[in-house]
Each structure stands twice: as structure tokens, then as C-alpha cells.
Amino acid sequence: MNIDKIRKEIEMQAGETLHFKFNGSRNQILEFDGKIIETYPAIFVVKLTSDKNNIKSFSYNDLVTSSLEIIK
């Protein structure tokens, strides 16, 4: 997939509650539910549903490299 196609799909899913799986450093896997609240040219911002004050940002390249998975 190319980044433009991924960016458009992310923009369409903004506001929906989604399940995220992030493969972090040292083989740490983080799973959480959240909503995409903002999209920018290089990144998008996710607000976690479990903690209203916790916000994470990811680049579209995280999806291309499979570091981040979005599960509906």
C-alpha cells in the first residue's frame, strides 16, 4: 500500500473507536482502543478510550512497515 491510500483510509476512520496493536521497541507489544482525533500530512493522533488524558501519535509509515496494526 502506498502512503496516500493509507492516509485517505485513516481520514475516513477518524472518530471511530478502533483497536490498535503497536509493536514497539524490544519486542514490546501494546494493544489499546482509541479514536483517531486529528490527521496531519505526516502523522495522525489517537486518543485512548481507557485513559481520556492519554494521546499517542503515529506516522503513516508505522502502518506501511507493520509496526502498527489497526483492527476494526
N, C-alpha and C positions, 0 to 999 in steps of 0.2 A: 504494500500500500504506500501511496505517496503522502506526504505531509499535508498537502492541500485537501485531499479527500478526508483524511483523519480530522483536520481542523473543522471541516463542514459538519462531520458527524458529531463532533463534540459540541458544536454550537447548537445543533438540533436537540441534543440531550440535556442542554442546560436547564436547570430547575427540577429535573427528575431525581429521585433518590436511586442511587446506583451502588453496587458493591464493587470495591476496588481491592486489588491484590498487587502489592508492590514488593518486588524482590530487591531489597536494599543491600547494603554492604555486608560483607562477611556472612553471606547466605541467610540473612535475617529476612523473614517474610512477614510483612504487615498486611493484615486484612481489616477493612473498615467499610462502613457505609457512609455515604455523603452525597451532597448535591454540588454540581458544578455551578458556581455563582458568578464567575467572570471568565471571559475568554479574551486573550490578547494575541497578537501576531506570533509570539514565540512560546507562550505558556498559557495554562489555564489554572484556575483557582478552585479548590474544593473545600467546602465547609462540612466538617464531620457532623453526623447526626447524634453521635453518642456524647459529644462534648461541644456545646454551642460556641465556645470561645476558641476552638482549635481549628485552624485553617492550614491547608497544605497546598503547595503549588507544584505543578509538574510541567515538563516540556512535552511537546508533541513527539519529540524523539524518544521519550520514555516508552511510548506506545509502539513506535517503529522497532525499537530494539527489544521489545517484550519485557522490559523492566517493570512495566505497569500493565495490568490487565483490568478491563472494565467488564463486569459481569452484570447483566440486567436481571 
